[in-house]
Amino acid sequence: MGCGQAKPIEPIPDPEEEARKALEAQEKEKAAKEAQEEAERKLKEEEAKAEADKKAKEAEAKRKADEEARLAEERRNRPVMCAITGPPGSIKGKLCELIVAEVGCKHVSVGEATRHAVQNDTPAGRRVQEAKKEGQAVTDELSTQVVVELVTTDALKKSGWILDGLPRNTEQAAAMGDAGVDMAKLVVVDISDDDLVKRAVGRRMDLETHTLYHLEGLGFPKPPDDAAVMARLTQRKDDTSERVLARLDQYRETNQDVSPSFREVLRVDGTKEPSELTEEIKLFLRPP
C-alpha cells in the first residue's frame, strides 16, 4: 500500500432509521396534501356559501322590488274616495266636476243618492217614498242612509266617489264611518261671506242664450263687448246680497266643520278659479 492517508470509513446506513425517516417524509407529505385539500375544500365551501348568499340577497331584493311595484300599482289604481264641503255659492260644485273629469270617480250628492235609492227600490228609497207621501222632510239620518247605500255599491267601490257637501255635521260623519264609508280625505273650500256676495251680485244671465257671465269675471267669463248682449243681461233674483246672506245663515244652521272627522284635510282658497286648484287637489287625492 502507498504511504498516503487512508479513506474515512463511511457509516453503514441503519435500515430502521432510514425506514423511519422515509415514513416521516411520507407522513409529512400526506399531511401537507391533506392540509391543502382541506384548505381547498374550505375555500370551495366559502365560495359556494358566498354565491348562495349572493343569490339569496338578489332573490330577496327582487321579491321586495316586485312587492313594492305591486303595492305602487295598487295605490295608483286605488279609487278616489273623498268629501268636499263649502258654503253655497262657492266653487265647490265646479271643483267636483273637474275632479270627476280628471280621476273618473262618481259625483255623489244627496239628490243623486236619493234618486238612486228610489229608482232601485232600496230600503232607504222606500223610506224616502213614505216620507214624501206623508209630506215629511228627509232627515239627516235618512240622507245618510241613502248616501251609504250608494257609495257602498260594488260599482262605486270600483269607480270611487266624491261626496258633494257631505257630511253636514260630525254626527252624520260618524254615522257614515260606522257604516263602513272611508272617511279619509276632505277638501274644504274656504271663502268669506263678502267674497261670496261679490261673486253673486256680479252674475248676469243672457236671457237669449241662457249664458251666465260675471261683470268682473269671477267664476264666469266677463260679458262680451257687445251692446246687444249687454242689453239682454239680467240679474237673477237669488243673486242679491240679501238672498246670499240668508242662504249662508241657513247653511250655518244645518252645517258644521267636519274636518275633525277625517284623517287628512286640504283647505283651498275659494276665491281662486277652480282650474287653479285642480293640480293641488289631484296631488292631495293621490295615494301615498
Residue pairs with C-beta under 8 A, 6 or more apart in sequence:
75 287
75 288
76 287
78 287
79 105
79 157
79 158
79 159
79 160
79 161
80 99
80 103
80 105
80 160
80 161
80 162
80 285
81 105
81 151
81 160
81 161
81 181
81 182
81 184
81 185
82 99
82 105
82 161
82 162
82 163
82 184
82 185
82 186
82 187
82 285
83 162
83 163
83 166
83 167
83 183
83 185
83 186
83 187
83 258
83 262
84 92
84 95
84 96
84 99
84 162
84 163
84 164
84 165
84 186
84 187
84 188
84 189
85 92
85 165
85 166
85 186
85 187
85 188
85 189
85 255
85 258
86 92
86 165
86 188
86 189
86 190
86 191
86 270
87 189
87 191
87 196
87 248
87 251
88 196
88 247
88 248
88 251
89 196
89 199
89 200
89 244
89 247
90 189
90 191
90 196
90 270
91 189
91 191
91 219
91 270
91 272
91 273
91 274
91 277
92 164
92 165
92 189
92 270
93 164
94 219
94 274
95 187
95 189
95 268
95 274
95 277
95 278
95 281
96 107
96 162
96 164
97 107
98 274
98 275
98 278
99 105
99 162
99 278
99 281
99 282
99 285
100 106
100 107
100 162
102 278
102 282
103 160
103 282
103 285
104 159
104 160
105 159
105 160
105 161
105 162
106 155
106 156
106 159
106 160
106 161
106 162
107 161
107 162
107 164
108 147
108 150
108 151
108 156
108 161
108 162
108 163
108 164
108 166
109 163
109 164
109 165
109 166
110 138
110 143
110 146
110 147
110 165
110 166
112 150
113 143
113 146
113 147
113 149
113 150
113 151
114 125
114 128
114 138
114 143
114 146
116 122
116 125
116 146
116 149
116 150
117 124
117 125
117 128
117 145
117 146
117 149
117 150
118 125
118 128
118 129
119 125
122 146
122 149
123 145
123 149
124 142
124 145
124 146
124 148
124 149
125 146
125 149
127 142
127 145
128 138
128 142
128 146
131 137
131 138
131 142
140 168
140 169
140 171
140 172
141 175
143 166
143 172
144 167
144 172
144 175
144 176
144 179
147 163
147 166
147 176
147 181
148 175
148 176
148 179
148 180
148 181
150 156
150 161
151 157
151 161
151 163
151 181
152 179
152 180
152 181
166 172
166 176
167 173
167 175
167 176
167 258
167 261
168 254
168 255
168 256
168 258
169 254
169 255
169 256
169 258
170 256
170 258
170 260
170 261
172 258
173 183
173 258
173 261
173 262
174 261
176 183
177 183
177 261
183 261
183 262
183 263
184 262
184 263
184 264
185 262
185 263
185 264
185 265
185 266
185 284
185 285
186 258
186 259
186 261
186 262
186 264
186 265
186 266
187 265
187 266
187 267
187 268
187 281
187 284
188 259
188 265
188 266
188 267
188 268
189 268
189 270
190 267
190 268
190 269
190 270
191 269
191 270
191 271
193 244
193 245
193 248
195 270
195 271
196 244
196 248
197 241
197 244
197 245
198 216
198 218
199 214
199 218
199 219
200 238
200 239
200 240
200 241
200 243
200 244
201 235
201 239
201 240
201 241
201 244
202 214
202 215
202 216
202 218
203 212
203 213
203 214
203 219
203 220
203 235
203 236
203 239
204 212
204 213
204 214
204 215
204 223
204 233
204 234
204 235
205 211
205 212
205 213
205 233
205 234
205 235
205 236
206 212
206 213
206 223
206 229
206 232
206 233
207 232
207 233
207 234
208 232
212 220
213 220
213 221
213 222
213 223
213 233
214 220
214 221
214 222
215 222
215 223
216 222
219 273
223 229
223 230
223 233
237 243
238 244
238 247
259 265
264 284
266 280
266 281
266 284
268 277
268 280
268 281
269 277
